[in-house]
Amino acid sequence: MTTHGLSGDHRLVITRWSAISPFGLGRSAFQEGVRAGRKTVTAVDAEQWSVPDDHACLVPDFSPRALLGKKGTRDMDRVTGLAVGVTAQLLAEGADDGASVPTGEGTGLVLGTTTGSAESMMGYTRTSMQKSKPFLVDPALMPYAVMNCAAGQCAIWHGLKGPNATLAGGQCAGLLSLNYTRRLLASGRAERILCGAAEEFSAARSWIEHHRRGRTPADTVLGEGSAMFLVETAGRDTAERPPLAEILDVRSRPHARGAVREALAACVVDTLQRTGLGPEDVWAVVPSGVHAQYAEQEADALHAVVRGTDARWVDVTGLLGDTGAAGAAFQIAAVLSIADADPEAAGKLALITSVDRDGTVACALIRTGGGSR
């Protein structure tokens, strides 16, 4: 689904963000990692993880209980902990200087995911089948076996009473969530939206990917993490939260298997035309570049569109691995991290693209705002 770009008093801007990633906890760790080009691949501890992968990009020493405390985290799965934790970090910013983010009914949350927690879903199903009767399962585990658990827990933990939505979009989930956020704000359903995506590393996900690729060698290691952005209407209660970027447009299209190049090129050209911009205006190009069979086509499409320009190319997957649903959100966070350290980047345009192997391409065009918050 596509939407028109917004203008005038309806411009949508990102005013805060945070991330939990293989770089570490928080926005500062992410910024440092991206700017340094630090790769995060590490050996998988065979005693902790029963997986076919030897290496992964993991959030260092992460556990929901260690991050959020003992209360309410005994049965919390990894993806929920990532989402609740990154939301807490975003909301905590500015609290000390009186610029805290309002919660309550005016604030909603949109979270992108692949399937929620494959580990929780498969574990719950396995337990039901192993018990003498299928209903003899721990009821405390059931909420985590539902796809929208992480988004719901974010709202419960942090008092977010506005719209609460989960979008299952795989690799494109971060951009699809951003588009849905635009629709909610444009229709007046909320005053502000916490928009992000989350993906966990787990035994279930690792084995699913292992069997999905069959005998084909893995082209990148699995990663995990979550990024969250505060999206608001420019000029409305944002005086204490200067814009870090303006969301100009977000678009998506289906692709037939093997025809990513044409679908993505058309999606990007359409976005540029509808915003009245050209390839020469693009400052940074940030492709997803995850799956080898599509990464080359994605790169070809983008090179064809921005050929002859001096656009900067940013590789996020090379640093963080295949972070699944969190991938596009990390791509946006990378743009904000780079722009924040470069005064000359203020007002520049960044093109973020994503390709999901199950039939979707998406792109977003954002204008950096400059200034750290």
C-alpha positions in Angstrom: 0.0 0.0 0.0 1.3 3.4 -0.9 0.5 6.9 0.4 1.2 10.4 -0.9 3.9 12.5 0.6 2.8 15.1 3.2 3.5 18.8 3.0 2.9 22.1 4.9 1.8 21.7 8.5 1.4 18.0 8.0 5.1 17.2 7.5 6.1 14.2 9.6 9.5 14.2 11.4 11.6 11.9 13.5 12.4 13.7 16.8 13.9 10.9 18.9 15.3 7.5 18.4 17.2 4.7 20.1 18.5 1.2 19.3 19.6 -2.0 20.9 21.9 -3.7 18.5 25.0 -5.9 18.2 26.9 -2.6 18.7 25.5 -2.5 22.3 22.7 -0.9 24.2 21.4 2.6 23.3 21.7 5.2 20.6 25.3 6.2 21.4 26.6 2.7 21.0 24.9 2.4 17.6 26.2 5.8 16.5 29.8 4.8 17.5 29.6 1.5 15.8 28.2 2.8 12.5 30.7 5.7 12.3 33.6 3.4 13.0 32.4 0.8 10.6 32.8 -1.8 13.3 31.7 -5.4 12.4 29.9 -7.3 15.1 30.3 -11.0 14.0 31.1 -13.2 16.9 31.4 -16.9 17.6 28.2 -18.6 18.9 28.5 -20.1 22.3 27.5 -23.7 21.7 26.7 -24.2 25.4 24.1 -21.4 25.3 22.8 -21.8 21.8 21.8 -25.2 20.2 22.0 -23.9 16.6 23.6 -24.9 13.3 25.3 -21.5 13.0 28.9 -21.0 14.1 28.8 -17.2 14.0 26.1 -14.5 14.6 25.8 -10.8 15.3 24.3 -10.8 18.8 23.4 -8.0 21.3 26.2 -8.3 23.8 25.2 -10.1 27.1 21.5 -9.3 26.4 18.7 -10.7 28.6 15.3 -9.1 29.3 15.8 -9.6 33.1 19.2 -7.9 33.1 17.9 -4.9 31.1 14.4 -4.5 32.6 14.6 -6.0 36.1 13.0 -9.1 37.6 9.4 -7.9 37.8 7.4 -9.1 34.8 10.4 -10.6 32.9 10.5 -14.2 34.2 8.9 -15.6 31.1 9.6 -12.7 28.7 11.1 -13.8 25.4 14.0 -12.2 23.6 12.2 -10.2 21.0 9.8 -8.7 23.5 12.7 -7.8 25.8 14.4 -6.0 22.8 11.2 -4.1 21.9 10.3 -3.1 25.5 13.9 -2.2 26.3 14.5 0.0 23.3 11.1 1.8 24.0 12.2 2.4 27.5 15.5 3.9 26.3 13.7 6.3 23.9 11.2 7.4 26.4 13.9 8.0 29.0 15.7 10.5 26.8 15.1 14.1 27.8 13.4 13.2 31.1 16.1 14.9 33.1 15.8 18.3 31.3 12.0 18.4 31.2 11.7 17.3 27.6 10.2 13.9 28.2 8.0 12.3 25.6 4.3 12.3 26.5 2.6 8.9 26.8 -1.1 8.2 27.5 -3.8 8.2 24.8 -2.0 10.6 22.4 0.9 8.2 21.9 0.7 5.0 19.9 3.1 2.3 18.8 3.7 0.5 15.6 6.1 -2.4 15.6 7.5 -4.3 12.6 8.3 -8.0 12.9 8.7 -11.2 10.9 6.5 -13.6 12.9 7.0 -12.3 16.5 9.1 -14.9 18.4 9.5 -18.1 16.4 11.2 -19.5 19.5 8.1 -18.9 21.7 5.6 -20.1 19.1 7.5 -23.3 18.4 8.3 -23.9 22.1 4.7 -23.5 23.1 3.5 -25.8 20.4 6.1 -28.4 21.2 5.2 -28.4 24.9 1.5 -28.8 24.1 2.3 -31.9 21.9 4.6 -33.4 24.5 2.3 -33.2 27.5 -0.2 -35.9 28.3 -3.0 -33.5 27.3 -2.5 -30.6 24.9 -3.8 -27.9 27.3 -1.3 -28.8 30.1 1.0 -25.9 29.2 2.2 -23.0 31.3 -0.4 -20.3 30.7 2.2 -17.6 31.4 4.0 -18.6 28.1 0.9 -18.3 25.9 1.0 -14.4 25.4 4.6 -14.7 24.0 3.4 -17.2 21.4 1.2 -14.5 19.8 2.7 -12.3 17.1 1.6 -9.0 18.6 2.9 -9.7 22.1 5.9 -7.5 21.9 3.9 -4.4 20.8 1.3 -5.0 23.4 3.9 -5.4 26.1 5.5 -2.1 25.1 2.2 -0.4 25.5 1.5 -2.0 28.9 5.0 -1.3 30.3 5.1 2.3 29.2 1.5 3.5 29.3 1.0 3.9 25.6 -2.7 4.1 25.2 -2.9 5.2 21.5 -3.1 2.9 18.5 -1.1 -0.3 18.9 -0.2 -2.2 15.8 2.1 -5.1 14.7 3.1 -5.4 11.0 4.6 -8.7 9.8 6.7 -7.6 6.9 9.9 -9.5 7.1 12.9 -7.6 5.8 10.7 -4.7 4.8 8.9 -4.5 8.2 10.6 -1.3 9.3 9.6 0.6 6.2 6.1 -0.8 6.2 5.7 0.2 9.8 6.9 3.7 9.0 4.3 4.0 6.2 1.5 2.8 8.6 2.7 5.4 11.1 2.3 8.1 8.5 -1.3 7.0 7.8 -2.2 7.0 11.5 -0.8 10.5 12.0 -2.2 11.9 8.8 -5.7 10.6 9.8 -5.5 12.1 13.3 -5.6 8.8 15.1 -2.7 9.8 17.3 -0.5 12.8 18.2 2.7 10.9 18.0 3.8 7.4 17.2 6.7 5.2 18.5 7.6 3.4 15.3 10.2 0.6 15.0 10.9 -3.0 14.5 12.5 -5.9 16.3 14.1 -9.3 15.5 15.6 -11.9 17.9 18.3 -14.4 17.4 17.1 -17.8 18.6 17.5 -21.5 18.0 14.2 -21.6 16.2 15.0 -18.8 13.8 18.5 -20.3 13.2 17.1 -23.7 12.3 14.3 -22.2 10.1 16.9 -20.3 8.1 19.2 -23.3 8.0 16.5 -25.5 6.5 15.1 -22.8 4.3 18.4 -22.3 2.4 19.0 -26.1 2.2 22.5 -26.8 0.8 23.1 -23.3 -0.3 25.8 -21.7 1.9 24.7 -18.8 4.1 25.6 -15.5 2.4 25.5 -13.6 5.7 25.2 -14.4 9.4 22.1 -13.8 11.4 21.8 -10.7 13.6 19.3 -9.3 16.0 18.1 -6.1 17.7 15.5 -3.4 17.7 15.3 0.3 16.8 12.6 2.7 17.7 11.8 6.2 16.4 9.5 8.9 17.7 7.5 10.3 14.7 5.5 13.5 15.1 3.9 16.2 13.0 6.3 19.1 12.6 5.5 22.1 14.7 3.1 20.2 17.0 4.5 20.0 20.5 8.0 19.5 19.0 9.7 22.7 20.2 11.6 20.7 22.8 12.4 17.9 20.3 14.0 19.4 17.2 13.5 17.3 14.1 16.3 14.9 13.2 14.8 14.0 9.9 11.7 14.6 7.8 9.9 11.6 6.3 9.2 12.7 2.7 7.7 9.5 1.3 7.5 5.7 1.9 6.4 3.3 -0.8 6.2 -0.5 -1.4 5.5 -2.8 -4.3 5.2 -6.5 -4.8 7.8 -8.4 -6.8 7.7 -11.7 -8.6 10.5 -14.0 -7.6 13.5 -13.1 -9.7 12.2 -9.7 -10.8 13.4 -7.5 -7.9 15.4 -5.2 -10.1 12.5 -3.9 -12.1 10.1 -3.6 -9.1 12.6 -1.7 -7.0 13.7 0.6 -9.7 10.1 1.5 -10.4 9.4 2.0 -6.7 12.3 4.4 -6.3 11.6 6.4 -9.5 8.0 6.7 -8.4 9.1 8.0 -5.0 11.5 10.6 -6.5 8.9 11.8 -9.0 6.1 12.2 -6.5 8.3 14.2 -4.2 9.6 16.4 -7.1 13.2 15.3 -6.6 15.8 13.7 -8.8 18.6 11.2 -8.5 21.1 14.1 -8.3 19.4 15.2 -5.0 20.2 11.9 -3.2 23.0 12.2 -0.7 23.0 8.7 0.7 21.8 5.3 -0.6 21.2 2.6 2.0 20.3 -0.8 0.6 19.3 -3.8 2.6 21.6 -6.1 0.7 20.8 -9.2 2.7 20.1 -12.2 0.5 22.6 -12.8 -2.2 20.0 -13.8 -4.9 18.3 -10.4 -4.4 21.2 -8.1 -3.1 22.8 -7.9 -6.6 19.5 -7.0 -8.2 18.8 -4.4 -5.5 22.3 -2.8 -6.1 21.8 -2.9 -9.9 18.4 -1.1 -9.6 19.9 1.6 -7.3 23.0 2.1 -9.4 20.8 2.5 -12.5 18.7 5.2 -10.7 21.5 7.2 -9.2 24.1 6.6 -12.0 26.3 9.6 -12.5 25.8 11.1 -9.0 28.2 11.1 -6.1 25.7 9.6 -3.6 27.2 7.9 -0.6 26.5 4.2 -0.2 26.0 2.9 3.4 26.3 -0.8 4.1 24.5 -1.8 7.3 24.2 -5.5 6.8 27.9 -5.9 6.5 28.2 -4.6 10.0 25.2 -6.1 11.7 24.3 -9.2 9.7 20.8 -10.3 8.6 18.7 -8.6 11.3 15.5 -9.6 9.6 12.6 -7.3 10.5 14.9 -4.9 12.3 17.0 -4.4 9.2 15.3 -1.4 7.6 14.9 0.3 11.0 18.7 -0.1 11.5 19.2 1.4 8.0 17.3 4.5 9.0 19.2 4.7 12.3 22.5 4.5 10.4 21.5 7.5 8.3 20.7 9.5 11.4 24.0 8.4 13.0 26.1 9.5 10.1 24.2 12.8 9.5 24.4 13.7 13.2 28.2 13.7 13.0 28.4 15.7 9.8 27.2 19.3 9.9 27.2 19.4 6.1 24.6 16.6 6.0 21.8 18.8 7.3 19.0 19.0 4.8 20.4 16.2 2.6 18.3 13.3 1.2 18.8 9.7 2.0 17.2 6.8 0.1 16.6 3.6 2.1 15.5 0.5 0.3 14.6 -3.0 1.4 13.8 -6.3 -0.3 12.0 -9.2 1.3 12.3 -12.6 -0.4 8.6 -13.3 0.1 7.5 -10.8 -2.5 7.9 -7.2 -1.3 10.2 -4.3 -2.1 10.0 -0.9 -0.3 11.8 2.4 -0.2 11.8 5.5 1.9 13.1 9.0 1.2 14.0 11.1 4.3 15.6 14.5 4.6 18.1 14.8 7.5 17.4 17.6 10.0 20.8 17.8 11.7 21.4 18.3 15.3 21.7 15.8 18.1 19.0 15.1 20.6 
